[in-house]
């Protein structure tokens, strides 16, 4: 039951996320054979010339070749909320990413002006892609609920083991049959385990996920609800 409920709830959230990804695909204005074409950012290749205009997201990393009062907000990459004034001038090779004013980066937003850039990196090879790769490599930490449940399980396990051991030793001291006391102790330990807890937690988390969904939020993992 736990597996079925968890699977259907998480699958529903993943389907919604996949639909959202399709809706929010970044379009790019690219110059090919002298003509400006609008294509999906996924179709870009290094060497393409992209046209940047106010209000559009930068679809890939690129080296600027033309600028006209071009200002780009690079907050997702640098954390700087003020837009950067861009230029097509040559800069030193060791210039930090945040100071490379002749470069544009995927995911940043054009706030003003116009420009053209030659695509240098796409996908996972972009600066944002490198950050995403580092995030994927980060070890997943347990949620507060998981830590509390693990701690609760340790306490319950210790108490049950102590009670079972107490019953077993008490029976042996009263000269009861060894096998009978062993079976009794095991039966008490098994009966004391809260078997309904996983089911109850799954149902509670599923209800929490449904409430978040009604408020137009998405939870990918059931345990995060």
C-alpha positions in Angstrom: 0.0 0.0 0.0 2.8 2.4 0.9 4.6 1.7 -2.4 1.4 2.1 -4.5 0.3 5.4 -2.8 3.9 6.8 -3.0 4.3 5.8 -6.6 1.1 7.3 -7.8 1.6 10.6 -5.9 5.2 11.1 -7.0 4.3 10.1 -10.6 1.5 12.7 -10.7 4.0 15.4 -9.6 6.6 14.3 -12.1 4.1 14.4 -14.9 3.2 18.0 -14.0 6.8 18.9 -13.9 7.4 17.4 -17.4 4.4 19.4 -18.7 5.8 22.6 -17.2 9.2 22.0 -18.7 7.6 21.7 -22.2 5.6 24.9 -21.6 8.6 27.0 -20.4 11.0 26.0 -23.2 13.4 28.9 -24.1 13.1 30.1 -27.6 16.2 31.6 -29.4 16.5 34.0 -32.3 19.4 32.7 -34.4 21.0 33.9 -37.6 21.4 31.1 -40.1 22.3 31.7 -43.8 21.6 35.4 -43.3 18.1 34.8 -42.0 16.8 35.3 -38.5 15.0 32.2 -37.3 13.2 31.4 -34.0 14.2 27.9 -32.7 14.2 26.0 -29.4 17.3 26.6 -27.4 18.0 22.8 -27.5 18.6 23.2 -31.3 21.5 25.6 -30.9 25.0 24.5 -31.6 28.4 26.2 -30.9 29.1 28.7 -33.6 25.5 29.9 -34.1 24.9 33.6 -33.9 22.1 34.5 -31.5 20.2 37.8 -31.4 19.5 39.2 -28.0 16.6 41.6 -27.4 15.1 43.2 -24.3 12.8 40.9 -22.3 14.3 37.6 -23.6 16.3 35.0 -21.8 19.8 34.2 -23.0 19.5 30.6 -24.5 23.2 29.7 -24.3 26.6 30.9 -23.3 28.1 33.2 -26.0 30.8 35.7 -26.9 29.3 39.1 -27.8 30.1 40.5 -31.3 27.6 43.4 -31.4 26.1 45.4 -28.5 23.7 48.4 -28.4 23.3 49.6 -24.8 23.0 45.9 -23.8 22.2 45.3 -20.2 21.8 41.8 -18.8 20.6 40.6 -15.4 22.9 37.7 -14.4 21.5 37.2 -10.8 20.9 33.5 -11.3 24.7 33.0 -12.0 26.4 35.8 -10.0 23.8 36.8 -7.4 24.2 40.4 -8.4 20.7 42.0 -8.8 21.9 45.0 -10.8 22.1 44.4 -14.6 25.6 44.2 -16.1 26.5 46.6 -18.9 27.8 44.5 -21.8 30.4 45.2 -24.4 32.1 43.4 -27.3 35.6 44.4 -26.3 38.4 41.9 -25.8 39.2 41.1 -22.1 42.0 39.2 -20.4 41.8 35.4 -20.3 41.9 35.3 -16.5 38.9 37.7 -16.1 36.5 36.2 -13.5 33.1 35.0 -14.8 31.2 37.8 -13.0 33.4 40.4 -14.7 33.4 39.0 -18.3 31.3 41.8 -19.8 31.9 40.5 -23.3 30.1 37.2 -22.5 26.5 36.3 -22.0 25.3 33.2 -20.0 22.4 30.9 -20.4 19.5 31.6 -18.1 20.3 35.3 -17.6 17.7 37.9 -18.7 18.2 40.8 -21.2 16.8 43.9 -19.5 17.7 46.5 -22.0 19.3 47.1 -25.4 20.2 44.7 -28.2 23.1 42.5 -29.1 24.5 39.6 -31.0 26.7 36.8 -29.7 28.4 33.7 -31.0 27.4 30.6 -29.1 30.4 29.1 -27.3 28.7 26.5 -24.9 25.4 24.8 -24.7 23.6 22.5 -22.2 25.7 21.0 -19.5 28.9 22.8 -20.7 27.5 26.2 -19.9 28.2 28.0 -16.6 24.7 27.2 -15.4 25.0 23.6 -16.6 28.2 23.2 -14.5 26.4 24.5 -11.5 23.5 22.1 -12.2 26.0 19.2 -12.4 27.5 20.2 -9.1 24.1 20.2 -7.5 23.4 16.7 -8.8 26.6 15.5 -7.3 25.7 16.9 -3.9 24.7 14.2 -1.4 21.0 14.2 -0.6 20.4 15.1 3.0 17.5 13.6 5.1 14.5 15.8 5.7 13.6 16.8 9.3 10.8 14.3 9.2 13.1 11.5 8.2 15.5 12.4 11.0 12.7 12.4 13.5 11.3 9.1 12.3 14.7 7.5 12.4 15.2 8.8 16.0 11.7 7.6 17.0 12.5 4.2 15.4 15.7 3.9 17.4 13.9 4.7 20.7 11.0 2.3 20.0 13.5 -0.4 19.0 15.5 0.0 22.2 12.4 0.0 24.4 11.0 -3.1 22.7 14.3 -5.0 22.9 14.6 -4.1 26.6 11.1 -5.3 27.3 11.6 -8.6 25.4 14.9 -9.2 27.1 13.3 -8.5 30.5 10.5 -11.0 29.8 13.0 -13.6 28.6 15.3 -13.2 31.6 12.4 -13.1 34.0 11.0 -16.3 32.7 14.4 -18.1 32.8 14.9 -17.0 36.4 11.5 -18.5 37.3 12.7 -21.7 35.7 10.3 -21.5 32.7 11.1 -23.5 29.5 13.9 -21.8 27.5 12.2 -22.3 24.1 8.8 -21.2 25.4 10.3 -18.0 26.9 12.3 -17.3 23.7 9.1 -17.6 21.5 7.2 -15.5 24.0 9.8 -12.7 23.9 9.9 -12.7 20.1 6.1 -12.6 19.9 6.0 -9.6 22.3 8.7 -7.8 20.3 6.9 -8.4 17.0 3.5 -7.4 18.4 5.0 -4.2 19.9 6.3 -3.0 16.5 4.0 -0.2 15.2 3.2 -1.8 11.9 0.6 0.7 11.0 3.0 3.7 11.3 4.4 3.5 7.7 0.9 3.3 6.3 -0.3 6.2 8.5 2.7 8.3 7.5 2.3 7.6 3.8 -1.4 8.6 4.0 -0.6 11.8 5.9 2.2 12.7 3.4 -0.1 12.0 0.5 -2.8 14.3 2.0 -0.2 17.0 2.5 0.9 16.7 -1.1 -2.7 17.1 -2.2 -3.1 20.2 -0.1 0.1 21.7 -1.6 -1.2 20.8 -5.1 -4.5 22.7 -4.4 -2.4 25.8 -3.5 -0.7 25.4 -6.9 2.5 24.0 -5.5 4.4 20.8 -6.6 6.2 18.3 -4.5 8.4 15.9 -6.4 9.2 13.5 -3.5 6.5 12.3 -1.2 8.7 12.6 1.9 9.2 16.3 1.3 5.4 17.0 1.7 
